[in-house]
């Protein structure tokens, strides 16, 4: 079978959906002093934009959906309005 | 090699059994034909090692074989008439997915009004779905075309539809020869897909694409379909070497020597046309038969190269392009010759719709009517 044929298949890579960070109207802000490292934010983040190690948020890809802030039992993440770009 | 005397549907089912298909999904009720019933019985009796999935619609049947093809199975389904129309959406999916699916379509009239008999409108109206379409005219050609279809589909990774005329061929018994399975394996090696959906694969099939990725992808499909015409001819020659059986390349020509009038048609009408050509030759008319085997990709350049300057192409369509002068073959043939500067003439009619009987005498009369217009 010809392996050179253009196939409708893709593999996951960082940023496959483009710079989704530009979609944000609100940004999640992380307060390390309130965090107990339960990692619920890391589990829930649909964009894998939260670091497992230190919960830093990758604003290049974070769409600002707010799921992390809603799920955080310690309210260590809150949503802040994006300044006009 | 076994000699069999049975219907076109049995010839198709036997070929599916002999190539070693892994998965068959089909809607078993009308407009389905006996081809899947026969396959179901081969599997039930243990003559064929495959999964058989009866589904609730043709849309689901093609969806199921598309999915099975994407996990690396060699697949088959069959339909007819309205069933093919119901598959329309998934026809695009299968071709866009570059899945080497083989499907038999028994050409029958479409509604309304309701009619059961032979007509090419079903297949012709699916022309622009990205499928390769072959038209077989005898039970032997059906058997051989199914094997050829797998060879071509798996090489170019484009699905292939094997068409044959409802009732005239599908339900008529004729003698034909099968091929030993080890000989088929020589011609058609086991399926080796370049990718397949698998838990460890880690890829995505048919993902969303921005236009800059979509465009080259679409161009690749149309270019590859165009090239598939040559692959069909090459594989037909390879098959002939193995079996001695030859039904033609893009076309089957009949008495082309010194011909002025070429009677162009598709399906079983092309076989009846041979008798019409004999009758016309007896009347002193230099007629030849030209039966199209590859409807899609339409062999535009090959048709133009085949006809000498000054030839007259009489097109017999068993379908209609509504509001135009005739059918799809006429339009495609005219397009093929539009840029030729010689005196070649193309003229055509649509006939034989809904199973209208076309004995050679009718074909001769229609051919003579068209010849009058050519003069």
Contacts between the chains, C-beta under 8 A, distances in Angstrom:
chain1	res1	chain2	res2	distance
A	1	B	154	5.8
A	1	B	155	6.8
A	1	B	157	7.0
A	1	B	191	7.7
A	1	B	192	5.2
A	1	B	193	6.3
A	1	B	194	5.8
A	2	B	155	6.4
A	2	B	156	7.2
A	2	B	157	6.9
A	2	B	194	7.7
A	3	B	194	4.6
A	5	B	98	6.2
A	5	B	156	7.4
A	5	B	157	5.0
A	5	B	194	7.3
A	5	B	220	7.5
A	5	B	224	6.7
A	6	B	98	7.7
A	6	B	216	7.1
A	6	B	217	5.8
A	6	B	220	3.9
A	6	B	221	7.8
A	7	B	98	5.7
A	7	B	157	7.8
A	7	B	194	6.8
A	7	B	195	6.3
A	8	B	96	6.2
A	8	B	97	5.7
A	8	B	98	6.5
A	8	B	205	6.5
A	8	B	206	5.1
A	8	B	207	7.5
A	8	B	217	6.8
A	9	B	195	5.6
A	9	B	203	5.1
A	9	B	204	6.7
A	9	B	205	5.5
A	9	B	206	7.9
A	9	B	207	7.8
A	10	B	203	6.4
A	10	B	204	4.8
A	10	B	207	4.5
A	11	B	202	6.5
A	11	B	203	5.0
A	11	B	204	7.3
A	12	B	202	7.2
A	12	B	204	7.4
